[in-house]
Amino acid sequence: IAVLNDVNIRKTNAVTECDSGIAMMAISLIAVEMGFDSCILGAIDRKKISEILGINPEYEILYLIGIGKANQENTQFDDSNNVKYVMDDLKNFKVPKRKIEDIIVYRNER
């Protein structure tokens, strides 16, 4: 699935990213509900993919979403100082994530 942006609609990058993020999350959740796995891809050759898919120049590719059945197991581990994925001998990814308490700030009510 290609997530596209209409370049004729002038929105800020923040709004475009937010809108596309909401759409991608909904698509991913629907895929899971239907028994599939999904992967959001952002490190892609947008120009080449646009050419292959014949996408009209008035649209730019923001992301791709791969949907299917995963052939690997990916797990998360807590690491606030690391952003690199690690692949084990079985070709499974270990994905570093920050702890929830490190990214959510609670405000004390008085």
BELRAUR-V434810 format. One record per residue. N is the residue number from 1. RES is the residue in one letter. PSI is psi as a letter, one per 20 degrees, with the letter a starting at -180 (none if undefined). D_LAST is the distance of its C-alpha to the last C-alpha in Angstrom with 1 decimal. Layout:
# BELRAUR-V434810
n:N res:RES psi:PSI d_last:D_LAST
n:N res:RES psi:PSI d_last:D_LAST
This chain:
# BELRAUR-V434810
n:1 res:I psi:p d_last:47.7
n:2 res:A psi:p d_last:47.4
n:3 res:V psi:o d_last:44.2
n:4 res:L psi:q d_last:45.5
n:5 res:N psi:p d_last:44.3
n:6 res:D psi:o d_last:46.4
n:7 res:V psi:i d_last:47.0
n:8 res:N psi:i d_last:47.9
n:9 res:I psi:o d_last:44.4
n:10 res:R psi:o d_last:42.5
n:11 res:K psi:q d_last:38.9
n:12 res:T psi:q d_last:36.9
n:13 res:N psi:h d_last:37.0
n:14 res:A psi:g d_last:33.3
n:15 res:V psi:g d_last:33.9
n:16 res:T psi:g d_last:37.1
n:17 res:E psi:g d_last:35.4
n:18 res:C psi:g d_last:32.5
n:19 res:D psi:g d_last:35.1
n:20 res:S psi:h d_last:37.4
n:21 res:G psi:g d_last:34.7
n:22 res:I psi:g d_last:33.7
n:23 res:A psi:g d_last:37.4
n:24 res:M psi:h d_last:38.2
n:25 res:M psi:g d_last:35.4
n:26 res:A psi:g d_last:36.7
n:27 res:I psi:g d_last:40.3
n:28 res:S psi:g d_last:39.4
n:29 res:L psi:h d_last:37.7
n:30 res:I psi:g d_last:40.7
n:31 res:A psi:g d_last:43.0
n:32 res:V psi:g d_last:41.3
n:33 res:E psi:h d_last:41.4
n:34 res:M psi:j d_last:45.1
n:35 res:G psi:j d_last:45.7
n:36 res:F psi:r d_last:45.8
n:37 res:D psi:r d_last:44.1
n:38 res:S psi:q d_last:43.1
n:39 res:C psi:p d_last:42.7
n:40 res:I psi:p d_last:41.3
n:41 res:L psi:p d_last:43.6
n:42 res:G psi:h d_last:42.8
n:43 res:A psi:m d_last:45.2
n:44 res:I psi:r d_last:48.3
n:45 res:D psi:n d_last:51.3
n:46 res:R psi:g d_last:50.3
n:47 res:K psi:g d_last:53.6
n:48 res:K psi:g d_last:55.8
n:49 res:I psi:h d_last:53.9
n:50 res:S psi:g d_last:54.1
n:51 res:E psi:g d_last:57.9
n:52 res:I psi:g d_last:58.4
n:53 res:L psi:i d_last:56.5
n:54 res:G psi:k d_last:58.0
n:55 res:I psi:p d_last:54.7
n:56 res:N psi:p d_last:55.3
n:57 res:P psi:i d_last:54.3
n:58 res:E psi:i d_last:52.0
n:59 res:Y psi:p d_last:49.7
n:60 res:E psi:q d_last:48.1
n:61 res:I psi:p d_last:47.0
n:62 res:L psi:g d_last:43.4
n:63 res:Y psi:r d_last:43.4
n:64 res:L psi:q d_last:45.6
n:65 res:I psi:o d_last:44.5
n:66 res:G psi:p d_last:46.9
n:67 res:I psi:p d_last:47.0
n:68 res:G psi:b d_last:49.1
n:69 res:K psi:p d_last:49.2
n:70 res:A psi:q d_last:47.9
n:71 res:N psi:j d_last:50.5
n:72 res:Q psi:r d_last:48.1
n:73 res:E psi:p d_last:45.0
n:74 res:N psi:p d_last:42.0
n:75 res:T psi:q d_last:39.3
n:76 res:Q psi:q d_last:36.0
n:77 res:F psi:q d_last:35.1
n:78 res:D psi:p d_last:32.1
n:79 res:D psi:o d_last:32.9
n:80 res:S psi:i d_last:30.6
n:81 res:N psi:j d_last:33.6
n:82 res:N psi:p d_last:36.2
n:83 res:V psi:j d_last:36.8
n:84 res:K psi:p d_last:40.4
n:85 res:Y psi:q d_last:41.5
n:86 res:V psi:p d_last:43.9
n:87 res:M psi:p d_last:46.9
n:88 res:D psi:a d_last:48.3
n:89 res:D psi:h d_last:52.0
n:90 res:L psi:j d_last:51.7
n:91 res:K psi:k d_last:50.4
n:92 res:N psi:q d_last:46.9
n:93 res:F psi:q d_last:44.0
n:94 res:K psi:o d_last:41.1
n:95 res:V psi:o d_last:38.2
n:96 res:P psi:p d_last:35.6
n:97 res:K psi:q d_last:32.0
n:98 res:R psi:q d_last:28.8
n:99 res:K psi:q d_last:26.4
n:100 res:I psi:h d_last:23.7
n:101 res:E psi:i d_last:21.0
n:102 res:D psi:i d_last:22.7
n:103 res:I psi:i d_last:22.4
n:104 res:I psi:p d_last:19.1
n:105 res:V psi:p d_last:15.9
n:106 res:Y psi:p d_last:12.7
n:107 res:R psi:p d_last:9.5
n:108 res:N psi:p d_last:6.5
n:109 res:E psi:q d_last:3.8
n:110 res:R psi:none d_last:0.0
